[in-house]
Amino acid sequence: MATNKSSQPTSNDQSQMTVDDAFKNAVDHFNVERYTEADKLCTAIIQAVPNHIDAINLLGIIAQKVNRHDLAIEQFQKAINIDNAKTLLYYNLGTSLYPLGRKDEAVKVLKIALEMEPGNSQISSYLNGILNDFISKPEISDPQNKEKKVLQQGISFHQ
């Protein structure tokens, strides 16, 4: 997705910079775990370019890193609403749904991601981990547990 090259202020203590520069700086901050600074830059980018999918995704990842999966889910869903053809967004959404105990939703979203990229080992590994969790920790009220075991066996055989 193309980004706006116009100059936009990114914070009170920084000079004017392009959206691309601001996003690069946000990624740099993120990579050294300066999440607050990365968050501020992404927020400024989204104020300038509301559908900047990379900044929205990075906000979601930042939220994951600080264990705010509820906020991460909002960001990833927003990004998917903008561009539903990016596998990474579905993977990121699934990895935020699962820690909140929303296992069924996580499996559904991760299956979408795996359909988009069938050979992606990261997605299949995470999905297998969730399915193994279903099998090893079946919920007493879960009448579909047998179906989940069969699904897990099918995935294992497929791999």
ROMAR-453503 format. One record per atom (N, C-alpha, C): residue number from 1; residue in one letter; chain; atom name; x, y, z. Coordinates in steps of 0.001 Angstrom, whole numbers. Example, Ala and Ser with C-alpha at 12.3 -4.5 7.8 and 13.67 -1.06 7.14 Angstrom:
   pos   code   unit   site        xx        yy        zz
     1      A      A      N     13190     -5690      7800
     1      A      A     CA     12300     -4500      7800
     1      A      A      C     13200     -3300      7800
     2      S      A      N     12850     -2250      7080
     2      S      A     CA     13670     -1060      7140
     2      S      A      C     12900        30      7870
This chain:
   pos   code   unit   site        xx        yy        zz
     1      M      A      N       846     -1173         0
     1      M      A     CA         0         0         0
     1      M      A      C       889      1232         0
     2      A      A      N       590      2141      -845
     2      A      A     CA      1391      3368      -932
     2      A      A      C      1125      4241       280
     3      T      A      N      2164      4921       709
     3      T      A     CA      2009      5813      1851
     3      T      A      C      2136      7243      1387
     4      N      A      N      1612      8117      2187
     4      N      A     CA      1632      9540      1899
     4      N      A      C      3030     10073      2159
     5      K      A      N      3621     10740      1179
     5      K      A     CA      4968     11281      1320
     5      K      A      C      4971     12696      1889
     6      S      A      N      3812     13264      2134
     6      S      A     CA      3783     14636      2626
     6      S      A      C      4341     14701      4037
     7      S      A      N      4839     15851      4393
     7      S      A     CA      5402     16018      5729
     7      S      A      C      4287     16127      6743
     8      Q      A      N      4451     15418      7829
     8      Q      A     CA      3479     15434      8913
     8      Q      A      C      4231     15491     10222
     9      P      A      N      3753     16266     11177
     9      P      A     CA      4412     16245     12485
     9      P      A      C      4173     14902     13152
    10      T      A      N      5191     14363     13797
    10      T      A     CA      5038     13074     14446
    10      T      A      C      5070     13181     15965
    11      S      A      N      5619     14226     16491
    11      S      A     CA      5548     14485     17927
    11      S      A      C      6005     15916     18159
    12      N      A      N      5771     16398     19353
    12      N      A     CA      6108     17786     19658
    12      N      A      C      7610     18051     19618
    13      D      A      N      8424     17043     19924
    13      D      A     CA      9853     17273     20009
    13      D      A      C     10612     16856     18748
    14      Q      A      N      9914     16492     17700
    14      Q      A     CA     10579     16110     16465
    14      Q      A      C     10206     17080     15360
    15      S      A      N     11143     17269     14430
    15      S      A     CA     10860     18126     13285
    15      S      A      C      9935     17386     12320
    16      Q      A      N      9500     18106     11291
    16      Q      A     CA      8631     17516     10286
    16      Q      A      C      9351     16361      9588
    17      M      A      N      8638     15282      9302
    17      M      A     CA      9207     14161      8554
    17      M      A      C      8114     13528      7713
    18      T      A      N      8505     12763      6719
    18      T      A     CA      7516     12095      5884
    18      T      A      C      6902     10937      6645
    19      V      A      N      5775     10485      6159
    19      V      A     CA      5106      9331      6757
    19      V      A      C      6019      8105      6675
    20      D      A      N      6673      7935      5546
    20      D      A     CA      7589      6795      5404
    20      D      A      C      8725      6864      6421
    21      D      A      N      9276      8048      6620
    21      D      A     CA     10336      8222      7618
    21      D      A      C      9808      7917      9022
    22      A      A      N      8621      8403      9300
    22      A      A     CA      8027      8178     10622
    22      A      A      C      7805      6687     10856
    23      F      A      N      7332      5976      9828
    23      F      A     CA      7109      4542     10009
    23      F      A      C      8428      3800     10202
    24      K      A      N      9432      4168      9444
    24      K      A     CA     10752      3556      9609
    24      K      A      C     11259      3787     11035
    25      N      A      N     11084      4999     11534
    25      N      A     CA     11492      5303     12911
    25      N      A      C     10688      4496     13919
    26      A      A      N      9391      4325     13655
    26      A      A     CA      8551      3524     14547
    26      A      A      C      9057      2085     14608
    27      V      A      N      9386      1530     13457
    27      V      A     CA      9920       162     13411
    27      V      A      C     11248        92     14157
    28      D      A      N     12084      1083     13963
    28      D      A     CA     13365      1115     14678
    28      D      A      C     13151      1134     16193
    29      H      A      N     12219      1960     16656
    29      H      A     CA     11904      2005     18100
    29      H      A      C     11373       646     18565
    30      F      A      N     10475        82     17781
    30      F      A     CA      9901     -1218     18135
    30      F      A      C     10993     -2281     18269
    31      N      A      N     11916     -2289     17327
    31      N      A     CA     12964     -3313     17309
    31      N      A      C     13877     -3263     18526
    32      V      A      N     13953     -2110     19183
    32      V      A     CA     14759     -2014     20406
    32      V      A      C     13861     -1873     21641
    33      E      A      N     12616     -2315     21477
    33      E      A     CA     11636     -2401     22570
    33      E      A      C     11268     -1060     23188
    34      R      A      N     11340         2     22414
    34      R      A     CA     10843      1305     22862
    34      R      A      C      9415      1437     22331
    35      Y      A      N      8530       686     22971
    35      Y      A     CA      7163       555     22477
    35      Y      A      C      6363      1855     22579
    36      T      A      N      6600      2639     23613
    36      T      A     CA      5879      3902     23762
    36      T      A      C      6183      4840     22608
    37      E      A      N      7452      4948     22254
    37      E      A     CA      7842      5818     21145
    37      E      A      C      7281      5307     19825
    38      A      A      N      7350      3989     19614
    38      A      A     CA      6804      3396     18391
    38      A      A      C      5300      3629     18306
    39      D      A      N      4621      3483     19430
    39      D      A     CA      3174      3698     19481
    39      D      A      C      2825      5141     19116
    40      K      A      N      3569      6094     19672
    40      K      A     CA      3309      7511     19380
    40      K      A      C      3480      7807     17892
    41      L      A      N      4541      7276     17303
    41      L      A     CA      4770      7506     15880
    41      L      A      C      3672      6874     15025
    42      C      A      N      3288      5650     15346
    42      C      A     CA      2212      4990     14583
    42      C      A      C       898      5747     14717
    43      T      A      N       610      6230     15907
    43      T      A     CA      -614      7010     16120
    43      T      A      C      -590      8278     15282
    44      A      A      N       547      8951     15224
    44      A      A     CA       678     10154     14398
    44      A      A      C       522      9822     12914
    45      I      A      N      1087      8707     12506
    45      I      A     CA       958      8287     11112
    45      I      A      C      -508      8066     10758
    46      I      A      N     -1225      7384     11629
    46      I      A     CA     -2637      7070     11365
    46      I      A      C     -3487      8339     11377
    47      Q      A      N     -3081      9343     12154
    47      Q      A     CA     -3789     10623     12098
    47      Q      A      C     -3610     11274     10736
    48      A      A      N     -2423     11110     10159
    48      A      A     CA     -2136     11696      8851
    48      A      A      C     -2695     10840      7717
    49      V      A      N     -2580      9524      7861
    49      V      A     CA     -3025      8579      6830
    49      V      A      C     -3847      7499      7538
    50      P      A      N     -5157      7706      7682
    50      P      A     CA     -5983      6811      8499
    50      P      A      C     -5942      5327      8115
    51      N      A      N     -5708      5019      6859
    51      N      A     CA     -5687      3620      6430
    51      N      A      C     -4277      3075      6230
    52      H      A      N     -3302      3631      6941
    52      H      A     CA     -1917      3155      6834
    52      H      A      C     -1838      1792      7520
    53      I      A      N     -2005       751      6717
    53      I      A     CA     -2148      -607      7249
    53      I      A      C      -930     -1070      8037
    54      D      A      N       257      -683      7607
    54      D      A     CA      1461     -1110      8318
    54      D      A      C      1535      -486      9711
    55      A      A      N      1142       767      9835
    55      A      A     CA      1140      1422     11149
    55      A      A      C        65       807     12051
    56      I      A      N     -1080       497     11466
    56      I      A     CA     -2155      -135     12253
    56      I      A      C     -1697     -1504     12745
    57      N      A      N     -1084     -2279     11853
    57      N      A     CA      -579     -3596     12226
    57      N      A      C       477     -3479     13327
    58      L      A      N      1389     -2522     13182
    58      L      A     CA      2429     -2356     14196
    58      L      A      C      1829     -1961     15546
    59      L      A      N       789     -1141     15534
    59      L      A     CA       106      -811     16796
    59      L      A      C      -441     -2084     17449
    60      G      A      N      -982     -2972     16633
    60      G      A     CA     -1484     -4245     17156
    60      G      A      C      -371     -5094     17753
    61      I      A      N       748     -5142     17072
    61      I      A     CA      1882     -5928     17568
    61      I      A      C      2431     -5329     18863
    62      I      A      N      2483     -4011     18920
    62      I      A     CA      2920     -3342     20156
    62      I      A      C      1976     -3717     21295
    63      A      A      N       684     -3679     21031
    63      A      A     CA      -298     -4049     22057
    63      A      A      C       -81     -5494     22518
    64      Q      A      N       228     -6396     21581
    64      Q      A     CA       538     -7783     21969
    64      Q      A      C      1730     -7827     22911
    65      K      A      N      2775     -7089     22571
    65      K      A     CA      4012     -7121     23354
    65      K      A      C      3801     -6665     24790
    66      V      A      N      2828     -5786     25011
    66      V      A     CA      2564     -5300     26371
    66      V      A      C      1330     -5990     26964
    67      N      A      N       992     -7150     26387
    67      N      A     CA      -123     -7983     26873
    67      N      A      C     -1466     -7274     26890
    68      R      A      N     -1700     -6444     25888
    68      R      A     CA     -3013     -5813     25707
    68      R      A      C     -3659     -6419     24467
    69      H      A      N     -3936     -7716     24556
    69      H      A     CA     -4467     -8443     23407
    69      H      A      C     -5825     -7913     22953
    70      D      A      N     -6587     -7345     23881
    70      D      A     CA     -7868     -6748     23508
    70      D      A      C     -7659     -5592     22528
    71      L      A      N     -6673     -4752     22802
    71      L      A     CA     -6361     -3642     21892
    71      L      A      C     -5744     -4147     20590
    72      A      A      N     -4930     -5176     20703
    72      A      A     CA     -4313     -5760     19510
    72      A      A      C     -5392     -6285     18564
    73      I      A      N     -6379     -6968     19117
    73      I      A     CA     -7471     -7511     18301
    73      I      A      C     -8177     -6388     17539
    74      E      A      N     -8441     -5284     18225
    74      E      A     CA     -9091     -4140     17561
    74      E      A      C     -8261     -3653     16376
    75      Q      A      N     -6950     -3537     16566
    75      Q      A     CA     -6080     -3049     15500
    75      Q      A      C     -6034     -4031     14327
    76      F      A      N     -5890     -5313     14629
    76      F      A     CA     -5800     -6297     13551
    76      F      A      C     -7121     -6389     12781
    77      Q      A      N     -8248     -6306     13494
    77      Q      A     CA     -9537     -6316     12806
    77      Q      A      C     -9699     -5081     11929
    78      K      A      N     -9249     -3948     12426
    78      K      A     CA     -9293     -2716     11630
    78      K      A      C     -8455     -2879     10363
    79      A      A      N     -7269     -3442     10508
    79      A      A     CA     -6384     -3647      9352
    79      A      A      C     -7004     -4620      8354
    80      I      A      N     -7610     -5695      8839
    80      I      A     CA     -8261     -6666      7957
    80      I      A      C     -9417     -6020      7211
    81      N      A      N    -10138     -5126      7872
    81      N      A     CA    -11234     -4417      7196
    81      N      A      C    -10721     -3541      6059
    82      I      A      N     -9485     -3087      6177
    82      I      A     CA     -8877     -2265      5124
    82      I      A      C     -8348     -3155      4003
    83      D      A      N     -7677     -4244      4371
    83      D      A     CA     -7074     -5142      3385
    83      D      A      C     -7181     -6576      3893
    84      N      A      N     -8147     -7312      3370
    84      N      A     CA     -8377     -8674      3857
    84      N      A      C     -7569     -9719      3088
    85      A      A      N     -6571     -9287      2345
    85      A      A     CA     -5749    -10218      1567
    85      A      A      C     -4358    -10407      2165
    86      K      A      N     -4125     -9904      3354
    86      K      A     CA     -2804    -10027      3983
    86      K      A      C     -2836    -11132      5037
    87      T      A      N     -2157    -12198      4737
    87      T      A     CA     -2105    -13353      5629
    87      T      A      C     -1624    -12969      7022
    88      L      A      N      -609    -12129      7082
    88      L      A     CA       -14    -11741      8357
    88      L      A      C     -1050    -11153      9316
    89      L      A      N     -2004    -10419      8800
    89      L      A     CA     -3013     -9810      9661
    89      L      A      C     -3877    -10876     10344
    90      Y      A      N     -4238    -11917      9610
    90      Y      A     CA     -5029    -13003     10196
    90      Y      A      C     -4208    -13773     11232
    91      Y      A      N     -2938    -14007     10904
    91      Y      A     CA     -2061    -14690     11864
    91      Y      A      C     -1956    -13865     13152
    92      N      A      N     -1699    -12571     12998
    92      N      A     CA     -1574    -11710     14173
    92      N      A      C     -2862    -11687     14984
    93      L      A      N     -3997    -11643     14295
    93      L      A     CA     -5287    -11665     14995
    93      L      A      C     -5438    -12962     15782
    94      G      A      N     -5120    -14083     15149
    94      G      A     CA     -5228    -15374     15836
    94      G      A      C     -4339    -15459     17060
    95      T      A      N     -3138    -14881     16969
    95      T      A     CA     -2214    -14937     18103
    95      T      A      C     -2607    -13982     19224
    96      S      A      N     -3583    -13125     18982
    96      S      A     CA     -4117    -12288     20054
    96      S      A      C     -5420    -12854     20612
    97      L      A      N     -6169    -13554     19794
    97      L      A     CA     -7415    -14166     20276
    97      L      A      C     -7127    -15305     21252
    98      Y      A      N     -6153    -16117     20922
    98      Y      A     CA     -5872    -17309     21724
    98      Y      A      C     -5514    -17002     23178
    99      P      A      N     -4613    -16057     23458
    99      P      A     CA     -4277    -15787     24866
    99      P      A      C     -5467    -15286     25695
   100      L      A      N     -6495    -14789     25026
   100      L      A     CA     -7683    -14326     25749
   100      L      A      C     -8698    -15447     25945
   101      G      A      N     -8318    -16666     25577
   101      G      A     CA     -9210    -17811     25744
   101      G      A      C    -10233    -17948     24627
   102      R      A      N    -10062    -17200     23577
   102      R      A     CA    -11001    -17256     22448
   102      R      A      C    -10459    -18244     21413
   103      K      A      N    -10355    -19499     21863
   103      K      A     CA     -9695    -20542     21078
   103      K      A      C    -10401    -20827     19757
   104      D      A      N    -11716    -20964     19796
   104      D      A     CA    -12450    -21283     18570
   104      D      A      C    -12264    -20201     17517
   105      E      A      N    -12322    -18952     17952
   105      E      A     CA    -12116    -17841     17020
   105      E      A      C    -10691    -17841     16479
   106      A      A      N     -9732    -18126     17359
   106      A      A     CA     -8331    -18163     16936
   106      A      A      C     -8123    -19246     15880
   107      V      A      N     -8704    -20418     16102
   107      V      A     CA     -8573    -21516     15140
   107      V      A      C     -9185    -21110     13798
   108      K      A      N    -10355    -20506     13846
   108      K      A     CA    -11027    -20094     12609
   108      K      A      C    -10167    -19102     11815
   109      V      A      N     -9625    -18113     12497
   109      V      A     CA     -8820    -17084     11843
   109      V      A      C     -7508    -17673     11325
   110      L      A      N     -6894    -18544     12099
   110      L      A     CA     -5640    -19158     11673
   110      L      A      C     -5853    -20098     10485
   111      K      A      N     -7020    -20726     10426
   111      K      A     CA     -7334    -21563      9261
   111      K      A      C     -7443    -20701      8005
   112      I      A      N     -8011    -19519      8144
   112      I      A     CA     -8078    -18596      7006
   112      I      A      C     -6660    -18250      6552
   113      A      A      N     -5799    -17936      7513
   113      A      A     CA     -4408    -17599      7182
   113      A      A      C     -3715    -18774      6495
   114      L      A      N     -3959    -19985      6988
   114      L      A     CA     -3315    -21157      6412
   114      L      A      C     -3853    -21453      5011
   115      E      A      N     -5126    -21176      4782
   115      E      A     CA     -5679    -21329      3430
   115      E      A      C     -5028    -20339      2470
   116      M      A      N     -4716    -19156      2977
   116      M      A     CA     -4080    -18134      2148
   116      M      A      C     -2625    -18498      1836
   117      E      A      N     -1956    -19131      2793
   117      E      A     CA      -555    -19542      2632
   117      E      A      C      -387    -20961      3167
   118      P      A      N      -794    -21949      2377
   118      P      A     CA      -784    -23343      2853
   118      P      A      C       580    -23848      3330
   119      G      A      N      1655    -23352      2807
   119      G      A     CA      2970    -23839      3195
   119      G      A      C      3607    -23091      4344
   120      N      A      N      2891    -22185      4984
   120      N      A     CA      3473    -21361      6033
   120      N      A      C      3602    -22177      7322
   121      S      A      N      4832    -22546      7657
   121      S      A     CA      5072    -23403      8820
   121      S      A      C      4799    -22683     10138
   122      Q      A      N      4982    -21366     10171
   122      Q      A     CA      4727    -20617     11402
   122      Q      A      C      3238    -20677     11757
   123      I      A      N      2404    -20492     10753
   123      I      A     CA       956    -20543     10993
   123      I      A      C       537    -21952     11386
   124      S      A      N       987    -22962     10633
   124      S      A     CA       571    -24334     10938
   124      S      A      C      1087    -24772     12305
   125      S      A      N      2267    -24333     12687
   125      S      A     CA      2807    -24684     13989
   125      S      A      C      1968    -24073     15113
   126      Y      A      N      1620    -22794     14962
   126      Y      A     CA       801    -22143     15992
   126      Y      A      C      -576    -22791     16071
   127      L      A      N     -1156    -23081     14912
   127      L      A     CA     -2467    -23736     14872
   127      L      A      C     -2391    -25116     15513
   128      N      A      N     -1347    -25879     15216
   128      N      A     CA     -1180    -27189     15849
   128      N      A      C     -1075    -27067     17355
   129      G      A      N      -365    -26036     17819
   129      G      A     CA      -251    -25825     19258
   129      G      A      C     -1602    -25602     19912
   130      I      A      N     -2442    -24824     19255
   130      I      A     CA     -3789    -24582     19790
   130      I      A      C     -4592    -25872     19788
   131      L      A      N     -4539    -26595     18684
   131      L      A     CA     -5307    -27838     18585
   131      L      A      C     -4805    -28872     19584
   132      N      A      N     -3508    -28930     19801
   132      N      A     CA     -2974    -29837     20820
   132      N      A      C     -3460    -29437     22204
   133      D      A      N     -3600    -28133     22439
   133      D      A     CA     -4118    -27639     23708
   133      D      A      C     -5570    -28079     23885
   134      F      A      N     -6345    -28052     22794
   134      F      A     CA     -7733    -28523     22850
   134      F      A      C     -7771    -29981     23278
   135      I      A      N     -6873    -30780     22724
   135      I      A     CA     -6876    -32216     23000
   135      I      A      C     -6366    -32507     24404
   136      S      A      N     -5300    -31833     24816
   136      S      A     CA     -4722    -32113     26128
   136      S      A      C     -5516    -31514     27273
   137      K      A      N     -6288    -30464     26986
   137      K      A     CA     -7094    -29818     28020
   137      K      A      C     -8537    -29682     27543
   138      P      A      N     -9211    -30814     27308
   138      P      A     CA    -10588    -30700     26809
   138      P      A      C    -11492    -30071     27857
   139      E      A      N    -12349    -29212     27381
   139      E      A     CA    -13314    -28596     28285
   139      E      A      C    -14441    -29593     28519
   140      I      A      N    -14870    -29707     29754
   140      I      A     CA    -15888    -30683     30125
   140      I      A      C    -17158    -30488     29311
   141      S      A      N    -17524    -29251     29057
   141      S      A     CA    -18767    -28973     28346
   141      S      A      C    -18587    -28943     26834
   142      D      A      N    -17468    -29432     26332
   142      D      A     CA    -17179    -29343     24905
   142      D      A      C    -17574    -30640     24193
   143      P      A      N    -18754    -30686     23593
   143      P      A     CA    -19207    -31907     22925
   143      P      A      C    -18466    -32165     21610
   144      Q      A      N    -17721    -31176     21126
   144      Q      A     CA    -17029    -31332     19848
   144      Q      A      C    -15590    -31793     20027
   145      N      A      N    -15202    -32209     21232
   145      N      A     CA    -13811    -32577     21483
   145      N      A      C    -13365    -33708     20565
   146      K      A      N    -14240    -34692     20330
   146      K      A     CA    -13882    -35802     19443
   146      K      A      C    -13576    -35274     18044
   147      E      A      N    -14384    -34319     17583
   147      E      A     CA    -14163    -33729     16265
   147      E      A      C    -12821    -32995     16226
   148      K      A      N    -12467    -32338     17298
   148      K      A     CA    -11194    -31624     17356
   148      K      A      C    -10022    -32590     17298
   149      K      A      N    -10156    -33754     17963
   149      K      A     CA     -9097    -34757     17904
   149      K      A      C     -8920    -35261     16472
   150      V      A      N    -10037    -35532     15822
   150      V      A     CA     -9979    -36007     14435
   150      V      A      C     -9343    -34943     13545
   151      L      A      N     -9707    -33682     13752
   151      L      A     CA     -9118    -32585     12981
   151      L      A      C     -7617    -32521     13210
   152      Q      A      N     -7193    -32627     14452
   152      Q      A     CA     -5761    -32592     14765
   152      Q      A      C     -5043    -33746     14090
   153      Q      A      N     -5617    -34931     14123
   153      Q      A     CA     -4991    -36077     13475
   153      Q      A      C     -4874    -35835     11974
   154      G      A      N     -5903    -35265     11375
   154      G      A     CA     -5875    -34961      9952
   154      G      A      C     -4772    -33967      9603
   155      I      A      N     -4615    -32953     10422
   155      I      A     CA     -3555    -31955     10193
   155      I      A      C     -2188    -32603     10338
   156      S      A      N     -2038    -33439     11348
   156      S      A     CA      -757    -34126     11557
   156      S      A      C      -418    -35018     10379
   157      F      A      N     -1414    -35777      9882
   157      F      A     CA     -1168    -36641      8738
   157      F      A      C      -830    -35821      7491
   158      H      A      N     -1514    -34695      7350
   158      H      A     CA     -1265    -33830      6182
   158      H      A      C       171    -33316      6188
   159      Q      A      N       661    -32992      7365
   159      Q      A     CA      2025    -32463      7447
   159      Q      A      C      3032    -33567      7244
